[in-house]
């Protein structure tokens, strides 16, 4: 239900899929990237069965957080719905 990413510049990004989806104990989620692997733009990290998760009553609103923002001058997020290929976040070095 969550993926952690460390960028080349050291930004620690947490992608948390759904609200309280930890209660599903992994049901509806299939990890595609292995822990500690190198990923690049376009790589799929996790497969989500959104219909099944919604069917259990959980909200699939996804939070994207930078967990070490104090290490950067600014963190800028796009707001609202985003599509594949859209810029979601920009981290500006100090």
PDB file with one MODEL, atoms N, CA, C and O in Angstrom:
MODEL        1
ATOM      1  N   UNK A   1       0.806  -1.193   0.000  1.00  0.00           N
ATOM      2  CA  UNK A   1       0.000   0.000   0.000  1.00  0.00           C
ATOM      3  C   UNK A   1       0.854   1.264   0.000  1.00  0.00           C
ATOM      4  O   UNK A   1       0.330   2.377  -0.034  1.00  0.00           O
ATOM      5  N   UNK A   2       2.175   1.081   0.038  1.00  0.00           N
ATOM      6  CA  UNK A   2       3.064   2.244   0.054  1.00  0.00           C
ATOM      7  C   UNK A   2       4.391   1.886  -0.608  1.00  0.00           C
ATOM      8  O   UNK A   2       4.834   0.738  -0.592  1.00  0.00           O
ATOM      9  N   UNK A   3       5.012   2.925  -1.198  1.00  0.00           N
ATOM     10  CA  UNK A   3       6.311   2.763  -1.846  1.00  0.00           C
ATOM     11  C   UNK A   3       7.181   3.919  -1.395  1.00  0.00           C
ATOM     12  O   UNK A   3       6.739   5.068  -1.389  1.00  0.00           O
ATOM     13  N   UNK A   4       8.407   3.624  -1.020  1.00  0.00           N
ATOM     14  CA  UNK A   4       9.375   4.657  -0.674  1.00  0.00           C
ATOM     15  C   UNK A   4      10.422   4.759  -1.763  1.00  0.00           C
ATOM     16  O   UNK A   4      10.908   3.747  -2.269  1.00  0.00           O
ATOM     17  N   UNK A   5      10.769   5.996  -2.123  1.00  0.00           N
ATOM     18  CA  UNK A   5      11.747   6.240  -3.185  1.00  0.00           C
ATOM     19  C   UNK A   5      12.752   7.253  -2.669  1.00  0.00           C
ATOM     20  O   UNK A   5      12.368   8.259  -2.071  1.00  0.00           O
ATOM     21  N   UNK A   6      14.028   7.001  -2.892  1.00  0.00           N
ATOM     22  CA  UNK A   6      15.061   7.997  -2.628  1.00  0.00           C
ATOM     23  C   UNK A   6      15.611   8.436  -3.973  1.00  0.00           C
ATOM     24  O   UNK A   6      16.122   7.619  -4.738  1.00  0.00           O
ATOM     25  N   UNK A   7      15.504   9.740  -4.262  1.00  0.00           N
ATOM     26  CA  UNK A   7      15.957  10.268  -5.547  1.00  0.00           C
ATOM     27  C   UNK A   7      17.474  10.411  -5.550  1.00  0.00           C
ATOM     28  O   UNK A   7      18.099  10.359  -4.491  1.00  0.00           O
ATOM     29  N   UNK A   8      18.079  10.591  -6.731  1.00  0.00           N
ATOM     30  CA  UNK A   8      19.528  10.792  -6.789  1.00  0.00           C
ATOM     31  C   UNK A   8      20.007  11.982  -5.949  1.00  0.00           C
ATOM     32  O   UNK A   8      21.140  11.982  -5.467  1.00  0.00           O
ATOM     33  N   UNK A   9      19.151  12.996  -5.771  1.00  0.00           N
ATOM     34  CA  UNK A   9      19.553  14.151  -4.966  1.00  0.00           C
ATOM     35  C   UNK A   9      19.317  13.923  -3.472  1.00  0.00           C
ATOM     36  O   UNK A   9      19.640  14.787  -2.656  1.00  0.00           O
ATOM     37  N   UNK A  10      18.754  12.761  -3.109  1.00  0.00           N
ATOM     38  CA  UNK A  10      18.551  12.424  -1.705  1.00  0.00           C
ATOM     39  C   UNK A  10      17.157  12.693  -1.168  1.00  0.00           C
ATOM     40  O   UNK A  10      16.898  12.439   0.008  1.00  0.00           O
ATOM     41  N   UNK A  11      16.253  13.199  -1.996  1.00  0.00           N
ATOM     42  CA  UNK A  11      14.877  13.413  -1.538  1.00  0.00           C
ATOM     43  C   UNK A  11      14.233  12.062  -1.258  1.00  0.00           C
ATOM     44  O   UNK A  11      14.305  11.141  -2.072  1.00  0.00           O
ATOM     45  N   UNK A  12      13.606  11.962  -0.098  1.00  0.00           N
ATOM     46  CA  UNK A  12      12.923  10.737   0.290  1.00  0.00           C
ATOM     47  C   UNK A  12      11.428  10.942   0.063  1.00  0.00           C
ATOM     48  O   UNK A  12      10.793  11.773   0.713  1.00  0.00           O
ATOM     49  N   UNK A  13      10.881  10.171  -0.869  1.00  0.00           N
ATOM     50  CA  UNK A  13       9.491  10.336  -1.288  1.00  0.00           C
ATOM     51  C   UNK A  13       8.693   9.097  -0.877  1.00  0.00           C
ATOM     52  O   UNK A  13       9.094   7.965  -1.148  1.00  0.00           O
ATOM     53  N   UNK A  14       7.567   9.333  -0.225  1.00  0.00           N
ATOM     54  CA  UNK A  14       6.668   8.261   0.156  1.00  0.00           C
ATOM     55  C   UNK A  14       5.389   8.384  -0.664  1.00  0.00           C
ATOM     56  O   UNK A  14       4.753   9.437  -0.684  1.00  0.00           O
ATOM     57  N   UNK A  15       5.019   7.300  -1.338  1.00  0.00           N
ATOM     58  CA  UNK A  15       3.761   7.237  -2.082  1.00  0.00           C
ATOM     59  C   UNK A  15       2.870   6.265  -1.303  1.00  0.00           C
ATOM     60  O   UNK A  15       3.132   5.063  -1.258  1.00  0.00           O
ATOM     61  N   UNK A  16       1.820   6.805  -0.696  1.00  0.00           N
ATOM     62  CA  UNK A  16       0.919   5.992   0.130  1.00  0.00           C
ATOM     63  C   UNK A  16      -0.429   5.885  -0.582  1.00  0.00           C
ATOM     64  O   UNK A  16      -1.141   6.876  -0.740  1.00  0.00           O
ATOM     65  N   UNK A  17      -0.765   4.672  -1.007  1.00  0.00           N
ATOM     66  CA  UNK A  17      -1.953   4.444  -1.830  1.00  0.00           C
ATOM     67  C   UNK A  17      -3.136   4.091  -0.941  1.00  0.00           C
ATOM     68  O   UNK A  17      -3.163   3.036  -0.308  1.00  0.00           O
ATOM     69  N   UNK A  18      -4.104   4.982  -0.905  1.00  0.00           N
ATOM     70  CA  UNK A  18      -5.330   4.724  -0.169  1.00  0.00           C
ATOM     71  C   UNK A  18      -5.282   5.182   1.278  1.00  0.00           C
ATOM     72  O   UNK A  18      -4.227   5.484   1.836  1.00  0.00           O
ATOM     73  N   UNK A  19      -6.471   5.218   1.857  1.00  0.00           N
ATOM     74  CA  UNK A  19      -6.620   5.621   3.253  1.00  0.00           C
ATOM     75  C   UNK A  19      -6.957   4.366   4.060  1.00  0.00           C
ATOM     76  O   UNK A  19      -7.946   3.684   3.790  1.00  0.00           O
ATOM     77  N   UNK A  20      -6.129   4.079   5.039  1.00  0.00           N
ATOM     78  CA  UNK A  20      -6.282   2.892   5.890  1.00  0.00           C
ATOM     79  C   UNK A  20      -6.140   1.574   5.129  1.00  0.00           C
ATOM     80  O   UNK A  20      -6.578   0.532   5.615  1.00  0.00           O
ATOM     81  N   UNK A  21      -5.539   1.611   3.955  1.00  0.00           N
ATOM     82  CA  UNK A  21      -5.396   0.386   3.156  1.00  0.00           C
ATOM     83  C   UNK A  21      -4.400  -0.602   3.763  1.00  0.00           C
ATOM     84  O   UNK A  21      -4.324  -1.748   3.319  1.00  0.00           O
ATOM     85  N   UNK A  22      -3.646  -0.183   4.758  1.00  0.00           N
ATOM     86  CA  UNK A  22      -2.767  -1.113   5.467  1.00  0.00           C
ATOM     87  C   UNK A  22      -3.598  -2.260   6.044  1.00  0.00           C
ATOM     88  O   UNK A  22      -3.099  -3.374   6.203  1.00  0.00           O
ATOM     89  N   UNK A  23      -4.853  -1.987   6.351  1.00  0.00           N
ATOM     90  CA  UNK A  23      -5.753  -2.999   6.897  1.00  0.00           C
ATOM     91  C   UNK A  23      -6.007  -4.147   5.912  1.00  0.00           C
ATOM     92  O   UNK A  23      -6.430  -5.229   6.319  1.00  0.00           O
ATOM     93  N   UNK A  24      -5.752  -3.915   4.626  1.00  0.00           N
ATOM     94  CA  UNK A  24      -5.963  -4.948   3.609  1.00  0.00           C
ATOM     95  C   UNK A  24      -4.848  -5.989   3.592  1.00  0.00           C
ATOM     96  O   UNK A  24      -4.972  -7.027   2.941  1.00  0.00           O
ATOM     97  N   UNK A  25      -3.756  -5.711   4.313  1.00  0.00           N
ATOM     98  CA  UNK A  25      -2.624  -6.638   4.424  1.00  0.00           C
ATOM     99  C   UNK A  25      -2.080  -7.079   3.062  1.00  0.00           C
ATOM    100  O   UNK A  25      -1.706  -8.236   2.868  1.00  0.00           O
ATOM    101  N   UNK A  26      -2.045  -6.123   2.124  1.00  0.00           N
ATOM    102  CA  UNK A  26      -1.474  -6.395   0.814  1.00  0.00           C
ATOM    103  C   UNK A  26      -2.469  -6.805  -0.255  1.00  0.00           C
ATOM    104  O   UNK A  26      -2.135  -6.793  -1.439  1.00  0.00           O
ATOM    105  N   UNK A  27      -3.682  -7.166   0.133  1.00  0.00           N
ATOM    106  CA  UNK A  27      -4.685  -7.552  -0.863  1.00  0.00           C
ATOM    107  C   UNK A  27      -4.985  -6.369  -1.777  1.00  0.00           C
ATOM    108  O   UNK A  27      -5.230  -5.260  -1.303  1.00  0.00           O
ATOM    109  N   UNK A  28      -4.964  -6.607  -3.080  1.00  0.00           N
ATOM    110  CA  UNK A  28      -5.224  -5.556  -4.060  1.00  0.00           C
ATOM    111  C   UNK A  28      -3.967  -4.840  -4.523  1.00  0.00           C
ATOM    112  O   UNK A  28      -4.033  -3.951  -5.372  1.00  0.00           O
ATOM    113  N   UNK A  29      -2.817  -5.222  -3.969  1.00  0.00           N
ATOM    114  CA  UNK A  29      -1.543  -4.595  -4.325  1.00  0.00           C
ATOM    115  C   UNK A  29      -0.547  -5.666  -4.744  1.00  0.00           C
ATOM    116  O   UNK A  29      -0.445  -6.718  -4.113  1.00  0.00           O
ATOM    117  N   UNK A  30       0.189  -5.385  -5.819  1.00  0.00           N
ATOM    118  CA  UNK A  30       1.226  -6.311  -6.277  1.00  0.00           C
ATOM    119  C   UNK A  30       2.493  -5.500  -6.517  1.00  0.00           C
ATOM    120  O   UNK A  30       2.549  -4.708  -7.457  1.00  0.00           O
ATOM    121  N   UNK A  31       3.516  -5.687  -5.676  1.00  0.00           N
ATOM    122  CA  UNK A  31       4.768  -4.960  -5.892  1.00  0.00           C
ATOM    123  C   UNK A  31       5.422  -5.393  -7.203  1.00  0.00           C
ATOM    124  O   UNK A  31       5.479  -6.583  -7.514  1.00  0.00           O
ATOM    125  N   UNK A  32       5.909  -4.430  -7.957  1.00  0.00           N
ATOM    126  CA  UNK A  32       6.574  -4.736  -9.225  1.00  0.00           C
ATOM    127  C   UNK A  32       8.067  -4.424  -9.171  1.00  0.00           C
ATOM    128  O   UNK A  32       8.852  -5.020  -9.910  1.00  0.00           O
ATOM    129  N   UNK A  33       8.456  -3.512  -8.318  1.00  0.00           N
ATOM    130  CA  UNK A  33       9.873  -3.186  -8.141  1.00  0.00           C
ATOM    131  C   UNK A  33      10.354  -3.832  -6.848  1.00  0.00           C
ATOM    132  O   UNK A  33       9.638  -3.849  -5.846  1.00  0.00           O
ATOM    133  N   UNK A  34      11.559  -4.357  -6.879  1.00  0.00           N
ATOM    134  CA  UNK A  34      12.126  -4.974  -5.685  1.00  0.00           C
ATOM    135  C   UNK A  34      12.743  -3.906  -4.784  1.00  0.00           C
ATOM    136  O   UNK A  34      13.219  -2.876  -5.262  1.00  0.00           O
ATOM    137  N   UNK A  35      12.729  -4.161  -3.486  1.00  0.00           N
ATOM    138  CA  UNK A  35      13.326  -3.242  -2.530  1.00  0.00           C
ATOM    139  C   UNK A  35      14.795  -3.013  -2.883  1.00  0.00           C
ATOM    140  O   UNK A  35      15.509  -3.939  -3.266  1.00  0.00           O
ATOM    141  N   UNK A  36      15.229  -1.764  -2.746  1.00  0.00           N
ATOM    142  CA  UNK A  36      16.615  -1.328  -3.014  1.00  0.00           C
ATOM    143  C   UNK A  36      17.003  -1.403  -4.487  1.00  0.00           C
ATOM    144  O   UNK A  36      18.186  -1.321  -4.816  1.00  0.00           O
ATOM    145  N   UNK A  37      16.018  -1.558  -5.382  1.00  0.00           N
ATOM    146  CA  UNK A  37      16.349  -1.582  -6.808  1.00  0.00           C
ATOM    147  C   UNK A  37      16.406  -0.157  -7.353  1.00  0.00           C
ATOM    148  O   UNK A  37      15.818   0.757  -6.775  1.00  0.00           O
ATOM    149  N   UNK A  38      17.106   0.026  -8.452  1.00  0.00           N
ATOM    150  CA  UNK A  38      17.185   1.320  -9.136  1.00  0.00           C
ATOM    151  C   UNK A  38      16.022   1.374 -10.116  1.00  0.00           C
ATOM    152  O   UNK A  38      15.837   0.460 -10.920  1.00  0.00           O
ATOM    153  N   UNK A  39      15.243   2.443 -10.047  1.00  0.00           N
ATOM    154  CA  UNK A  39      14.139   2.619 -10.984  1.00  0.00           C
ATOM    155  C   UNK A  39      14.313   3.931 -11.724  1.00  0.00           C
ATOM    156  O   UNK A  39      14.993   4.845 -11.257  1.00  0.00           O
ATOM    157  N   UNK A  40      13.686   4.005 -12.883  1.00  0.00           N
ATOM    158  CA  UNK A  40      13.779   5.232 -13.679  1.00  0.00           C
ATOM    159  C   UNK A  40      12.375   5.658 -14.100  1.00  0.00           C
ATOM    160  O   UNK A  40      11.411   4.909 -13.940  1.00  0.00           O
ATOM    161  N   UNK A  41      12.280   6.852 -14.632  1.00  0.00           N
ATOM    162  CA  UNK A  41      11.002   7.383 -15.080  1.00  0.00           C
ATOM    163  C   UNK A  41      10.321   6.367 -15.995  1.00  0.00           C
ATOM    164  O   UNK A  41      10.930   5.835 -16.923  1.00  0.00           O
ATOM    165  N   UNK A  42       9.059   6.114 -15.712  1.00  0.00           N
ATOM    166  CA  UNK A  42       8.274   5.190 -16.521  1.00  0.00           C
ATOM    167  C   UNK A  42       8.208   3.779 -15.967  1.00  0.00           C
ATOM    168  O   UNK A  42       7.343   2.999 -16.364  1.00  0.00           O
ATOM    169  N   UNK A  43       9.118   3.436 -15.045  1.00  0.00           N
ATOM    170  CA  UNK A  43       9.076   2.100 -14.456  1.00  0.00           C
ATOM    171  C   UNK A  43       7.843   1.969 -13.568  1.00  0.00           C
ATOM    172  O   UNK A  43       7.488   2.900 -12.845  1.00  0.00           O
ATOM    173  N   UNK A  44       7.207   0.831 -13.626  1.00  0.00           N
ATOM    174  CA  UNK A  44       6.063   0.556 -12.764  1.00  0.00           C
ATOM    175  C   UNK A  44       6.577   0.037 -11.429  1.00  0.00           C
ATOM    176  O   UNK A  44       7.432  -0.847 -11.376  1.00  0.00           O
ATOM    177  N   UNK A  45       6.040   0.605 -10.351  1.00  0.00           N
ATOM    178  CA  UNK A  45       6.496   0.238  -9.016  1.00  0.00           C
ATOM    179  C   UNK A  45       5.552  -0.717  -8.302  1.00  0.00           C
ATOM    180  O   UNK A  45       5.977  -1.604  -7.563  1.00  0.00           O
ATOM    181  N   UNK A  46       4.254  -0.512  -8.542  1.00  0.00           N
ATOM    182  CA  UNK A  46       3.254  -1.316  -7.853  1.00  0.00           C
ATOM    183  C   UNK A  46       1.996  -1.381  -8.715  1.00  0.00           C
ATOM    184  O   UNK A  46       1.610  -0.397  -9.346  1.00  0.00           O
ATOM    185  N   UNK A  47       1.377  -2.529  -8.733  1.00  0.00           N
ATOM    186  CA  UNK A  47       0.119  -2.698  -9.446  1.00  0.00           C
ATOM    187  C   UNK A  47      -1.001  -2.642  -8.405  1.00  0.00           C
ATOM    188  O   UNK A  47      -0.937  -3.300  -7.367  1.00  0.00           O
ATOM    189  N   UNK A  48      -2.021  -1.846  -8.706  1.00  0.00           N
ATOM    190  CA  UNK A  48      -3.117  -1.641  -7.759  1.00  0.00           C
ATOM    191  C   UNK A  48      -4.430  -2.058  -8.414  1.00  0.00           C
ATOM    192  O   UNK A  48      -4.760  -1.599  -9.508  1.00  0.00           O
ATOM    193  N   UNK A  49      -5.172  -2.926  -7.742  1.00  0.00           N
ATOM    194  CA  UNK A  49      -6.502  -3.297  -8.214  1.00  0.00           C
ATOM    195  C   UNK A  49      -7.488  -2.329  -7.566  1.00  0.00           C
ATOM    196  O   UNK A  49      -8.110  -2.639  -6.550  1.00  0.00           O
ATOM    197  N   UNK A  50      -7.617  -1.148  -8.177  1.00  0.00           N
ATOM    198  CA  UNK A  50      -8.425  -0.066  -7.610  1.00  0.00           C
ATOM    199  C   UNK A  50      -9.871  -0.495  -7.404  1.00  0.00           C
ATOM    200  O   UNK A  50     -10.474  -0.157  -6.385  1.00  0.00           O
ATOM    201  N   UNK A  51     -10.435  -1.234  -8.353  1.00  0.00           N
ATOM    202  CA  UNK A  51     -11.836  -1.658  -8.237  1.00  0.00           C
ATOM    203  C   UNK A  51     -12.033  -2.563  -7.024  1.00  0.00           C
ATOM    204  O   UNK A  51     -13.002  -2.411  -6.280  1.00  0.00           O
ATOM    205  N   UNK A  52     -11.120  -3.497  -6.830  1.00  0.00           N
ATOM    206  CA  UNK A  52     -11.238  -4.407  -5.688  1.00  0.00           C
ATOM    207  C   UNK A  52     -11.098  -3.655  -4.373  1.00  0.00           C
ATOM    208  O   UNK A  52     -11.827  -3.921  -3.417  1.00  0.00           O
ATOM    209  N   UNK A  53     -10.160  -2.717  -4.328  1.00  0.00           N
ATOM    210  CA  UNK A  53      -9.953  -1.949  -3.098  1.00  0.00           C
ATOM    211  C   UNK A  53     -11.167  -1.079  -2.802  1.00  0.00           C
ATOM    212  O   UNK A  53     -11.643  -1.029  -1.668  1.00  0.00           O
ATOM    213  N   UNK A  54     -11.662  -0.397  -3.826  1.00  0.00           N
ATOM    214  CA  UNK A  54     -12.873   0.410  -3.636  1.00  0.00           C
ATOM    215  C   UNK A  54     -14.048  -0.481  -3.218  1.00  0.00           C
ATOM    216  O   UNK A  54     -14.885  -0.077  -2.411  1.00  0.00           O
ATOM    217  N   UNK A  55     -14.102  -1.687  -3.768  1.00  0.00           N
ATOM    218  CA  UNK A  55     -15.176  -2.619  -3.454  1.00  0.00           C
ATOM    219  C   UNK A  55     -15.202  -3.039  -1.990  1.00  0.00           C
ATOM    220  O   UNK A  55     -16.240  -3.454  -1.474  1.00  0.00           O
ATOM    221  N   UNK A  56     -14.061  -2.929  -1.328  1.00  0.00           N
ATOM    222  CA  UNK A  56     -14.008  -3.253   0.102  1.00  0.00           C
ATOM    223  C   UNK A  56     -14.346  -2.033   0.954  1.00  0.00           C
ATOM    224  O   UNK A  56     -14.382  -2.109   2.182  1.00  0.00           O
ATOM    225  N   UNK A  57     -14.594  -0.899   0.279  1.00  0.00           N
ATOM    226  CA  UNK A  57     -14.993   0.306   1.004  1.00  0.00           C
ATOM    227  C   UNK A  57     -13.866   1.274   1.307  1.00  0.00           C
ATOM    228  O   UNK A  57     -14.090   2.298   1.952  1.00  0.00           O
ATOM    229  N   UNK A  58     -12.661   0.970   0.856  1.00  0.00           N
ATOM    230  CA  UNK A  58     -11.535   1.862   1.122  1.00  0.00           C
ATOM    231  C   UNK A  58     -11.418   2.935   0.047  1.00  0.00           C
ATOM    232  O   UNK A  58     -11.726   2.702  -1.122  1.00  0.00           O
ATOM    233  N   UNK A  59     -10.975   4.092   0.456  1.00  0.00           N
ATOM    234  CA  UNK A  59     -10.721   5.234  -0.425  1.00  0.00           C
ATOM    235  C   UNK A  59      -9.312   5.070  -0.991  1.00  0.00           C
ATOM    236  O   UNK A  59      -8.372   4.831  -0.232  1.00  0.00           O
ATOM    237  N   UNK A  60      -9.148   5.193  -2.305  1.00  0.00           N
ATOM    238  CA  UNK A  60      -7.815   5.024  -2.890  1.00  0.00           C
ATOM    239  C   UNK A  60      -7.094   6.359  -3.135  1.00  0.00           C
ATOM    240  O   UNK A  60      -6.140   6.419  -3.909  1.00  0.00           O
ATOM    241  N   UNK A  61      -7.547   7.402  -2.485  1.00  0.00           N
ATOM    242  CA  UNK A  61      -6.812   8.665  -2.560  1.00  0.00           C
ATOM    243  C   UNK A  61      -5.356   8.383  -2.205  1.00  0.00           C
ATOM    244  O   UNK A  61      -5.071   7.735  -1.198  1.00  0.00           O
ATOM    245  N   UNK A  62      -4.440   8.868  -3.031  1.00  0.00           N
ATOM    246  CA  UNK A  62      -3.022   8.573  -2.862  1.00  0.00           C
ATOM    247  C   UNK A  62      -2.261   9.811  -2.434  1.00  0.00           C
ATOM    248  O   UNK A  62      -2.337  10.857  -3.078  1.00  0.00           O
ATOM    249  N   UNK A  63      -1.524   9.680  -1.335  1.00  0.00           N
ATOM    250  CA  UNK A  63      -0.710  10.784  -0.816  1.00  0.00           C
ATOM    251  C   UNK A  63       0.730  10.603  -1.286  1.00  0.00           C
ATOM    252  O   UNK A  63       1.268   9.496  -1.255  1.00  0.00           O
ATOM    253  N   UNK A  64       1.346  11.695  -1.718  1.00  0.00           N
ATOM    254  CA  UNK A  64       2.762  11.693  -2.089  1.00  0.00           C
ATOM    255  C   UNK A  64       3.436  12.715  -1.188  1.00  0.00           C
ATOM    256  O   UNK A  64       3.097  13.898  -1.219  1.00  0.00           O
ATOM    257  N   UNK A  65       4.395  12.258  -0.383  1.00  0.00           N
ATOM    258  CA  UNK A  65       5.040  13.107   0.613  1.00  0.00           C
ATOM    259  C   UNK A  65       6.551  13.076   0.452  1.00  0.00           C
ATOM    260  O   UNK A  65       7.121  12.038   0.114  1.00  0.00           O
ATOM    261  N   UNK A  66       7.196  14.201   0.691  1.00  0.00           N
ATOM    262  CA  UNK A  66       8.645  14.229   0.834  1.00  0.00           C
ATOM    263  C   UNK A  66       8.902  14.169   2.336  1.00  0.00           C
ATOM    264  O   UNK A  66       8.504  15.068   3.076  1.00  0.00           O
ATOM    265  N   UNK A  67       9.563  13.113   2.779  1.00  0.00           N
ATOM    266  CA  UNK A  67       9.714  12.905   4.214  1.00  0.00           C
ATOM    267  C   UNK A  67      10.919  13.620   4.818  1.00  0.00           C
ATOM    268  O   UNK A  67      11.094  13.613   6.036  1.00  0.00           O
ATOM    269  N   UNK A  68      11.744  14.232   3.986  1.00  0.00           N
ATOM    270  CA  UNK A  68      12.877  15.019   4.480  1.00  0.00           C
ATOM    271  C   UNK A  68      12.895  16.421   3.859  1.00  0.00           C
ATOM    272  O   UNK A  68      13.919  16.829   3.310  1.00  0.00           O
ATOM    273  N   UNK A  69      11.783  17.168   3.932  1.00  0.00           N
ATOM    274  CA  UNK A  69      11.696  18.467   3.252  1.00  0.00           C
ATOM    275  C   UNK A  69      12.651  19.524   3.801  1.00  0.00           C
ATOM    276  O   UNK A  69      13.000  20.468   3.092  1.00  0.00           O
ATOM    277  N   UNK A  70      13.074  19.377   5.048  1.00  0.00           N
ATOM    278  CA  UNK A  70      13.978  20.372   5.634  1.00  0.00           C
ATOM    279  C   UNK A  70      15.353  20.370   4.967  1.00  0.00           C
ATOM    280  O   UNK A  70      16.131  21.308   5.145  1.00  0.00           O
ATOM    281  N   UNK A  71      15.651  19.330   4.207  1.00  0.00           N
ATOM    282  CA  UNK A  71      16.932  19.245   3.492  1.00  0.00           C
ATOM    283  C   UNK A  71      16.923  20.041   2.191  1.00  0.00           C
ATOM    284  O   UNK A  71      17.937  20.097   1.495  1.00  0.00           O
ATOM    285  N   UNK A  72      15.785  20.660   1.854  1.00  0.00           N
ATOM    286  CA  UNK A  72      15.634  21.330   0.563  1.00  0.00           C
ATOM    287  C   UNK A  72      15.117  22.748   0.738  1.00  0.00           C
ATOM    288  O   UNK A  72      14.458  23.070   1.726  1.00  0.00           O
ATOM    289  N   UNK A  73      15.429  23.587  -0.238  1.00  0.00           N
ATOM    290  CA  UNK A  73      14.966  24.976  -0.210  1.00  0.00           C
ATOM    291  C   UNK A  73      13.464  25.044  -0.391  1.00  0.00           C
ATOM    292  O   UNK A  73      12.798  25.878   0.222  1.00  0.00           O
ATOM    293  N   UNK A  74      12.922  24.168  -1.234  1.00  0.00           N
ATOM    294  CA  UNK A  74      11.485  24.176  -1.482  1.00  0.00           C
ATOM    295  C   UNK A  74      11.071  22.841  -2.082  1.00  0.00           C
ATOM    296  O   UNK A  74      11.857  22.174  -2.755  1.00  0.00           O
ATOM    297  N   UNK A  75       9.829  22.465  -1.826  1.00  0.00           N
ATOM    298  CA  UNK A  75       9.220  21.284  -2.420  1.00  0.00           C
ATOM    299  C   UNK A  75       7.900  21.759  -3.018  1.00  0.00           C
ATOM    300  O   UNK A  75       7.036  22.277  -2.311  1.00  0.00           O
ATOM    301  N   UNK A  76       7.756  21.578  -4.324  1.00  0.00           N
ATOM    302  CA  UNK A  76       6.575  22.066  -5.027  1.00  0.00           C
ATOM    303  C   UNK A  76       5.804  20.868  -5.568  1.00  0.00           C
ATOM    304  O   UNK A  76       6.358  20.038  -6.290  1.00  0.00           O
ATOM    305  N   UNK A  77       4.524  20.782  -5.216  1.00  0.00           N
ATOM    306  CA  UNK A  77       3.655  19.705  -5.670  1.00  0.00           C
ATOM    307  C   UNK A  77       2.638  20.251  -6.657  1.00  0.00           C
ATOM    308  O   UNK A  77       2.160  21.376  -6.510  1.00  0.00           O
ATOM    309  N   UNK A  78       2.311  19.455  -7.655  1.00  0.00           N
ATOM    310  CA  UNK A  78       1.169  19.760  -8.508  1.00  0.00           C
ATOM    311  C   UNK A  78      -0.068  19.348  -7.724  1.00  0.00           C
ATOM    312  O   UNK A  78      -0.041  18.344  -7.013  1.00  0.00           O
ATOM    313  N   UNK A  79      -1.126  20.089  -7.840  1.00  0.00           N
ATOM    314  CA  UNK A  79      -2.338  19.753  -7.106  1.00  0.00           C
ATOM    315  C   UNK A  79      -3.393  19.197  -8.047  1.00  0.00           C
ATOM    316  O   UNK A  79      -3.398  19.496  -9.241  1.00  0.00           O
ATOM    317  N   UNK A  80      -4.281  18.390  -7.499  1.00  0.00           N
ATOM    318  CA  UNK A  80      -5.370  17.833  -8.282  1.00  0.00           C
ATOM    319  C   UNK A  80      -4.975  16.536  -8.953  1.00  0.00           C
ATOM    320  O   UNK A  80      -3.985  15.903  -8.585  1.00  0.00           O
ATOM    321  N   UNK A  81      -5.757  16.151  -9.940  1.00  0.00           N
ATOM    322  CA  UNK A  81      -5.518  14.903 -10.656  1.00  0.00           C
ATOM    323  C   UNK A  81      -4.321  15.035 -11.580  1.00  0.00           C
ATOM    324  O   UNK A  81      -4.134  16.068 -12.224  1.00  0.00           O
ATOM    325  N   UNK A  82      -3.520  13.998 -11.643  1.00  0.00           N
ATOM    326  CA  UNK A  82      -2.391  13.953 -12.566  1.00  0.00           C
ATOM    327  C   UNK A  82      -2.513  12.697 -13.420  1.00  0.00           C
ATOM    328  O   UNK A  82      -3.127  11.708 -13.021  1.00  0.00           O
ATOM    329  N   UNK A  83      -1.916  12.762 -14.596  1.00  0.00           N
ATOM    330  CA  UNK A  83      -1.934  11.629 -15.516  1.00  0.00           C
ATOM    331  C   UNK A  83      -0.511  11.104 -15.679  1.00  0.00           C
ATOM    332  O   UNK A  83       0.454  11.771 -15.304  1.00  0.00           O
ATOM    333  N   UNK A  84      -0.393   9.939 -16.226  1.00  0.00           N
ATOM    334  CA  UNK A  84       0.916   9.369 -16.504  1.00  0.00           C
ATOM    335  C   UNK A  84       1.741  10.366 -17.305  1.00  0.00           C
ATOM    336  O   UNK A  84       1.273  10.912 -18.304  1.00  0.00           O
ATOM    337  N   UNK A  85       2.958  10.598 -16.866  1.00  0.00           N
ATOM    338  CA  UNK A  85       3.858  11.509 -17.563  1.00  0.00           C
ATOM    339  C   UNK A  85       3.819  12.937 -17.048  1.00  0.00           C
ATOM    340  O   UNK A  85       4.712  13.725 -17.360  1.00  0.00           O
ATOM    341  N   UNK A  86       2.793  13.294 -16.259  1.00  0.00           N
ATOM    342  CA  UNK A  86       2.716  14.641 -15.687  1.00  0.00           C
ATOM    343  C   UNK A  86       3.757  14.797 -14.579  1.00  0.00           C
ATOM    344  O   UNK A  86       4.083  13.842 -13.874  1.00  0.00           O
ATOM    345  N   UNK A  87       4.274  16.026 -14.441  1.00  0.00           N
ATOM    346  CA  UNK A  87       5.148  16.308 -13.310  1.00  0.00           C
ATOM    347  C   UNK A  87       4.288  16.346 -12.063  1.00  0.00           C
ATOM    348  O   UNK A  87       3.247  17.002 -12.033  1.00  0.00           O
ATOM    349  N   UNK A  88       4.724  15.644 -11.044  1.00  0.00           N
ATOM    350  CA  UNK A  88       3.978  15.568  -9.801  1.00  0.00           C
ATOM    351  C   UNK A  88       4.638  16.389  -8.699  1.00  0.00           C
ATOM    352  O   UNK A  88       3.956  17.003  -7.878  1.00  0.00           O
ATOM    353  N   UNK A  89       5.949  16.394  -8.686  1.00  0.00           N
ATOM    354  CA  UNK A  89       6.684  17.020  -7.600  1.00  0.00           C
ATOM    355  C   UNK A  89       7.995  17.587  -8.118  1.00  0.00           C
ATOM    356  O   UNK A  89       8.608  17.037  -9.034  1.00  0.00           O
ATOM    357  N   UNK A  90       8.412  18.685  -7.525  1.00  0.00           N
ATOM    358  CA  UNK A  90       9.718  19.261  -7.843  1.00  0.00           C
ATOM    359  C   UNK A  90      10.390  19.625  -6.534  1.00  0.00           C
ATOM    360  O   UNK A  90       9.818  20.345  -5.715  1.00  0.00           O
ATOM    361  N   UNK A  91      11.605  19.127  -6.334  1.00  0.00           N
ATOM    362  CA  UNK A  91      12.368  19.392  -5.118  1.00  0.00           C
ATOM    363  C   UNK A  91      13.522  20.310  -5.517  1.00  0.00           C
ATOM    364  O   UNK A  91      14.302  19.992  -6.414  1.00  0.00           O
ATOM    365  N   UNK A  92      13.617  21.459  -4.833  1.00  0.00           N
ATOM    366  CA  UNK A  92      14.621  22.461  -5.171  1.00  0.00           C
ATOM    367  C   UNK A  92      15.710  22.456  -4.108  1.00  0.00           C
ATOM    368  O   UNK A  92      15.449  22.683  -2.926  1.00  0.00           O
ATOM    369  N   UNK A  93      16.948  22.191  -4.555  1.00  0.00           N
ATOM    370  CA  UNK A  93      18.094  22.153  -3.633  1.00  0.00           C
ATOM    371  C   UNK A  93      18.328  23.509  -2.989  1.00  0.00           C
ATOM    372  O   UNK A  93      17.974  24.550  -3.543  1.00  0.00           O
ATOM    373  N   UNK A  94      18.935  23.477  -1.802  1.00  0.00           N
ATOM    374  CA  UNK A  94      19.296  24.710  -1.091  1.00  0.00           C
ATOM    375  C   UNK A  94      20.444  25.387  -1.789  1.00  0.00           C
ATOM    376  O   UNK A  94      20.898  26.443  -1.347  1.00  0.00           O
TER     377      UNK A  94
ENDMDL
END
